[in-house]
Amino acid sequence: MAYSNTPPEHDTPCRVDPDLFYPEDDDYTTTQIETAKEACDNCWFKVRCRELGEHERHGVWGGTTPAERGFCL
């Protein structure tokens, strides 16, 4: 799935496919994390998203996982 750097209104990859970024029970697969991070890399909102997700214990935010943000789950 390809994502554009240009915002179509306010759609971001995580709004288009939330299950990819916020899996149930934080049960991530390596492929899922890589796909989510790739989508984040091409997202126009990545920097602000990372700031907003700094204290979030769940989900991929701005291309970072909970473990990368310092949370052990």
C-alpha positions as CSV (number, residue, x, y, z in Angstrom):
1,M,0.0,0.0,0.0
2,A,1.5,3.3,-1.0
3,Y,0.9,6.5,0.9
4,S,1.3,10.1,-0.4
5,N,3.2,12.9,1.2
6,T,0.4,15.2,0.2
7,P,-2.6,15.2,2.7
8,P,-5.9,14.4,1.0
9,E,-7.8,16.5,3.4
10,H,-6.5,15.2,6.7
11,D,-6.1,11.5,6.0
12,T,-3.0,9.9,7.5
13,P,-2.0,6.2,7.0
14,C,-3.1,5.4,10.6
15,R,-6.6,6.8,9.9
16,V,-6.9,4.8,6.7
17,D,-5.7,1.5,8.2
18,P,-5.9,1.8,12.1
19,D,-5.5,-2.0,12.6
20,L,-2.0,-1.8,11.2
21,F,-0.9,0.9,13.7
22,Y,-2.9,-0.2,16.8
23,P,-3.2,-4.0,16.8
24,E,-5.3,-5.7,19.5
25,D,-3.3,-6.6,22.6
26,D,-0.2,-4.9,21.1
27,D,0.4,-8.2,19.2
28,Y,2.7,-6.8,16.5
29,T,4.4,-8.9,13.8
30,T,7.7,-7.9,12.3
31,T,6.0,-7.3,9.0
32,Q,3.3,-5.2,10.5
33,I,5.8,-3.0,12.3
34,E,7.9,-2.6,9.1
35,T,4.8,-1.8,7.0
36,A,3.5,0.8,9.6
37,K,7.0,2.4,9.8
38,E,7.2,2.6,6.0
39,A,3.8,4.3,5.9
40,C,4.9,6.8,8.6
41,D,8.1,7.6,6.6
42,N,5.8,8.8,3.8
43,C,3.3,10.6,6.0
44,W,3.0,14.4,6.1
45,F,2.2,14.3,9.8
46,K,5.1,12.1,11.0
47,V,7.0,14.7,13.1
48,R,3.9,16.0,14.9
49,C,2.6,12.5,15.4
50,R,5.9,11.4,17.0
51,E,5.6,14.3,19.4
52,L,2.0,13.5,20.2
53,G,2.7,9.8,20.8
54,E,5.7,10.3,23.0
55,H,3.9,9.2,26.1
56,E,1.6,6.6,24.4
57,R,2.0,3.1,25.6
58,H,0.3,1.5,22.6
59,G,0.5,1.8,18.8
60,V,3.0,3.0,16.2
61,W,3.3,6.8,16.5
62,G,5.4,8.8,14.1
63,G,7.3,5.6,13.1
64,T,8.1,4.5,16.6
65,T,6.9,1.5,18.5
66,P,6.1,1.5,22.3
67,A,9.5,-0.2,22.9
68,E,11.3,2.5,21.0
69,R,9.5,5.1,23.0
70,G,10.8,3.4,26.2
71,F,7.8,1.3,27.2
72,C,8.2,-2.4,27.9
73,L,5.0,-4.3,27.3
